[in-house]
Structures are given as structure tokens and as C-alpha cells.
Amino acid sequence: MIDKKVLPYGRQDIDEEDIKYVAAALGSDFLTTGPLVEKFEEDFCKYTNSKFTISCSNGTSALHLACLAIGLKKGDWVIVPSITFLATANAVRFSGAEVLFCDVDESSGLMTPNALREAISVAKRNNFRLKAVISVHLTGKPVDLASLKTICDLEKLILISDSCHALGGVYRGSPIGACNYEDFNTFSFHPVKAITTGEGGAVTTNKKEYAEKMKLMRSHNMERKKPNNGWWAYDMHSLGYNYRMSDVQCALGISQLKKIDNFVSKRETLVKFYNSKFGKLAPFIKTPKNIDRKVINRVGWHLYSVLIDFDKLKMSRENLMKKLLDKGIRTQVHYIPVHTQPYYTTRYGLKTLPGSNKYFRKTLSLPLFTQMKVAELEYVVEQIYDLTS
Ligand SMILES: *Cc1c(COP(=O)(O)O)cnc(C)c1O
């Protein structure tokens, strides 16, 4: 048996080197708006092979900055998958625009090209002024970006990829974040994500005008005047925000980013191990397996989410989760379909999205974090065997 602590579904991986970087930043001249912000952004551009990185306070503000950069406003509509974290939809609402929830594939939880086409036809039937699509690489598994991009081009829609789950992945030969198909990629550095800065986020883009707009917007939209008007002078033409990430956070980000490939391969190993162990439990449990390696060269696994047929099993998910927690294993559900949240049903009514509902009924995320030991993983598998047989 392993020690008494509860296994979380995800957690950070901080070492002595990270602590040294942060301590050095604390002793430097700049705690914020200093050189480490630029350094982190440069490193992030290099890692993701993107032209511009705008660091910001978290993954939610990253999404909001992308919405601001494209000038979303009241009366605009944005397509968002229903299976995602609340932030993906909420950021659209921050900008005053409306959310059109899109269904997902019932076995992967991802927005498919067909689901997107269906959502677009709903928008057309209702005469919605459609502006953009936000796709989500749920659990780290990339959506079919190339096909989504083709559809977006045809319909003149901006494509934003919420890549908060997928940092470290490689899609069609390029790192996630490269913006080969998307106008923006957004990232979160919350402790459960691929790398952490405590709280933190970033947007990547290859378009200079978007990058400049987001830089202004993350700092009150203060436009510095030409030097001959005085170095101290600035104009503000519209409202901006304080969405900055500090030098202290960026110090941690710089240090964490050096280790990301190592983090990703540890997660890959754990996922492979889980998949091999759960083979026996089919047909109750479906593991995340069907990946076309020619298209998806590497997955930056954020979550290990399995699909369990609780009806066949004759046990509720609630019950299984409780029993697992009694055994020291914390599981999680990613996610409750956002379109069923009271805020959104009040706004748009309760829509039926069958793929989202089917995925939601079966999904369960098991512990997955870089420092997880093989013995801990085996323990999780054993407990699930015992409770389901
Ligand atoms: C974590 C996450 C966010 C929000 O990130 P925060 O840093 O917590 O604001 C947005 N979208 C997805 C898909 C996420 O997983």
C-alpha cells in the first residue's frame, strides 16, 4: 500500500531549480513589468514556434484578450463547445458577445467538423452575426484543426484555439501554439496544467496587429506617446484591463518551460501504462486510444479521462467516485456541459446537445501528474478493478 495522502487528479511539479529562479526574481529590481516578462514571452515563442506571445494573468484573461483583439462586441456570436471549462464561454460574455454552444463527439468530447457545420447552420437559421469559433483540445487531444480552419475560412470566421490542455503536444509537425491554422492559441499556467506559474496565462498569435492590441489591453489600453511628447505621457482611447503576469511568475514560467518535454514524456508513459492495464476491463471502460500518429505526433496529456458505462456497470458515477475517495483516490468530472449551467440556460434556454450529454454521463478523470509513481498508478487500477468486478 502507499501512504495515506489522497492522490489528486492533477498537481504541479516544482523543484529546487524553480525555487532558485523565483528567489532570484524576488531579489531583482523588477517584480513586475520587467525583463523576465519579455524573456518568458521569447522562450514561449521559441517553444511554440509562434511569432508573438502575450503573457497574462491566467488562462481566462488569455481568452478574453483574444476576444478583445478581434473586437468582439454586443450582438456578435461565438461558437464554443459545450464540453469545456466555464472560462471558454465566459470570456465571450465578458466581451458582450453571445455564446452559441456546439455539440461534441460522444467518444472524444471534441468539437468535430460536422458539429461545427451544424452549429453554423443553427446560426444562419437564426440570423446570428457569427464572428468566431473557439475550439478546445480536451484532455490534450488536439481537435482536427486543419478541417476546422477550412470551415472557418469558408465562413469568414476567426479561429481561436483554447489550448489550455494541450501545451507540449505536436500537431501535423508543429507544436501546439504555432498558429498554423488558428488566429490565436490560449494557455493557462494553473498548477494542474502542463507547466505552472501559480496563476498565469498566455496567448500566441502570428499577427502583429492582434499582438499589439492585446499588449495594450492587458495594461489599461495605455498608449505611450512619442518620446518628444514626454516619456511620461500616455493616452487611453478605450477601456483596458490589468491582466499582467509578474516577473516573479515569469521567472517560474521560464524555469518550468525548460522541463516541459520531460513533463510531457512522463505523462505519456503514465497514459500508456493506464491504457495497457485497462484493456481487461473493456467493455465497461473505454480508454483514450484512437490517435492518428501521422496527424497527432505527440499529445501533451493534461487529463486521463476514461469513459465508463455506468448503466452496464449498474453503479452510479457518484458512488464510484465516493468509493474511490474512501480509498484515497480523488477523481474528477471534466466537464459538466457548460450549456446546462443555470447562467446559460437562463440566457439561452435549455438546448439539447446529445453528444455532449453522452460524453458527460460517462467521463471520469483519474489521477495523472508527473510525479505519480508506477505503484500509485497500479493502486488506482487495482481499486477500480475491485470496485467494478
Ligand atoms: C484551465 C482552463 C482555462 C482557464 O484557465 P485559468 O488559468 O484557470 O483562468 C480555460 N480553458 C480551459 C480548457 C482550461 O482547462
The ligand as an SDF file (V2000), in Angstrom:
LIG
                    3D

 15 15  0  0  0  0  0  0  0  0999 V2000
   -7.7330   25.9470  -17.1200 C   0  0  0  0  0  0  0  0  0  0  0  0
   -8.5580   26.2760  -18.2780 C   0  0  0  0  0  0  0  0  0  0  0  0
   -8.9460   27.5940  -18.5710 C   0  0  0  0  0  0  0  0  0  0  0  0
   -8.7650   28.7430  -17.6400 C   0  0  0  0  0  0  0  0  0  0  0  0
   -7.5150   28.9290  -17.1400 O   0  0  0  0  0  0  0  0  0  0  0  0
   -7.2910   29.7460  -15.7760 P   0  0  0  0  0  0  0  0  0  0  0  0
   -5.8130   29.9620  -15.7860 O   0  0  0  0  0  0  0  0  0  0  0  0
   -7.7650   28.8970  -14.6590 O   0  0  0  0  0  0  0  0  0  0  0  0
   -8.0420   31.0300  -15.8810 O   0  0  0  0  0  0  0  0  0  0  0  0
   -9.6370   27.8200  -19.7500 C   0  0  0  0  0  0  0  0  0  0  0  0
   -9.9450   26.8250  -20.5900 N   0  0  0  0  0  0  0  0  0  0  0  0
   -9.6160   25.5410  -20.3270 C   0  0  0  0  0  0  0  0  0  0  0  0
   -9.9950   24.4850  -21.3190 C   0  0  0  0  0  0  0  0  0  0  0  0
   -8.9280   25.2290  -19.1590 C   0  0  0  0  0  0  0  0  0  0  0  0
   -8.6470   23.9540  -18.8810 O   0  0  0  0  0  0  0  0  0  0  0  0
  1  2  1  0
  2  3  1  0
  2 14  2  0
  3  4  1  0
  3 10  2  0
  4  5  1  0
  5  6  1  0
  6  7  2  0
  6  8  1  0
  6  9  1  0
 10 11  1  0
 11 12  2  0
 12 13  1  0
 12 14  1  0
 14 15  1  0
M  END
$$$$
